[in-house]
Every structure is written in structure tokens, then in C-alpha cells.
Amino acid sequence: MVKKSQKSQSDEMFATYDLGCAAALITADFELLTLDKANPRKVQFIFRREVGIEKVVDDYWADRLEVKARAFFDNIKMLKNRIYSE
């Protein structure tokens, strides 16, 4: 029997395969938990699910999200380094 107060792991995490979306989330101060490299052809970026994360993702895809350009670019570089160094 599962109690309603128990959350599944997927309720506590948000995942995306999109590098730009992941960089935008980091730039917006969401916590990147890990990279899932189980699939050798693509990397999944896994974030802690927090209030507002879906809005940031929606705004990113709708081209309404505004972030600091240099921070966004630096976060893309950081993610690429993590992809290829681990």
C-alpha cells in the first residue's frame, strides 16, 4: 500500500535531453542533480523539481525567457565539459 504523502522519484525530478533548456534552467538557478548517460547517443539532464521549473521551461520553448547572455553561454560550456569529461 502506497501512502499519498509519499512522492515518487519522478515527482521530485525534472529531466530534459535539450542542452539549451538545461542551460536555461541552470541560469535561472535550478539545481542540476546529475547527468544520465545510459543512452550512448544522448545525455539526459536531471534537475530537482522545484516550484516554477515548468514555467521556466515553457517560457524557454515559447521564446519568452530572458536570462543573462554570458551566464547562459558559460552554462552551456560547463554542461558540455561535464558531458565529455565524466
C-alpha positions in Angstrom: 0.0 0.0 0.0 1.4 3.4 -1.0 0.7 6.4 1.2 -0.5 9.5 -0.6 2.2 11.5 1.2 4.9 9.5 -0.5 6.2 11.1 -3.7 7.6 9.0 -6.5 11.1 9.8 -7.6 9.8 11.3 -10.9 7.7 13.8 -8.9 10.9 15.1 -7.3 12.9 15.4 -10.5 12.6 17.1 -13.9 14.5 15.7 -16.9 15.3 17.1 -20.3 17.6 16.0 -23.2 17.9 19.5 -24.5 21.2 21.3 -23.8 19.7 24.8 -24.3 16.8 24.1 -21.9 19.2 22.6 -19.3 21.5 25.7 -19.6 18.5 28.0 -19.2 17.3 26.1 -16.1 20.8 26.4 -14.5 21.0 30.1 -15.4 17.6 30.5 -13.7 19.1 28.9 -10.6 17.5 25.5 -10.7 19.7 22.7 -9.3 21.2 20.2 -11.7 21.3 16.8 -9.9 23.1 14.6 -12.4 23.6 13.7 -16.0 22.2 10.3 -17.2 24.4 8.9 -19.9 22.7 5.5 -20.1 21.9 6.1 -23.7 25.3 6.5 -25.6 23.7 8.7 -28.2 22.2 11.4 -25.9 22.5 12.8 -22.4 19.6 13.4 -20.0 19.9 16.4 -17.7 18.2 15.7 -14.4 17.1 18.6 -12.1 15.5 18.8 -8.7 11.8 19.6 -9.3 11.0 23.0 -7.7 8.2 25.5 -7.8 8.4 27.4 -11.1 10.5 24.9 -13.1 7.8 24.1 -15.6 7.1 27.9 -16.2 10.8 28.5 -17.0 10.8 25.5 -19.4 7.5 26.8 -21.0 9.0 30.3 -21.3 12.2 28.9 -22.8 10.3 26.9 -25.5 8.0 29.9 -26.2 11.0 32.2 -26.6 9.8 34.4 -23.7 12.6 33.5 -21.2 15.1 36.3 -20.5 18.4 35.3 -18.9 21.9 36.9 -18.8 23.6 36.0 -22.1 27.1 35.4 -20.7 25.8 33.3 -17.9 23.7 31.2 -20.3 26.7 30.7 -22.6 29.0 29.8 -19.7 26.5 27.3 -18.5 26.4 25.7 -22.0 30.2 25.4 -21.9 30.0 23.9 -18.3 27.4 21.3 -19.4 29.5 20.3 -22.4 32.5 19.9 -20.2 30.5 17.7 -17.9 29.2 15.6 -20.8 32.6 14.9 -22.3 34.7 14.7 -19.1 32.8 12.2 -17.0 
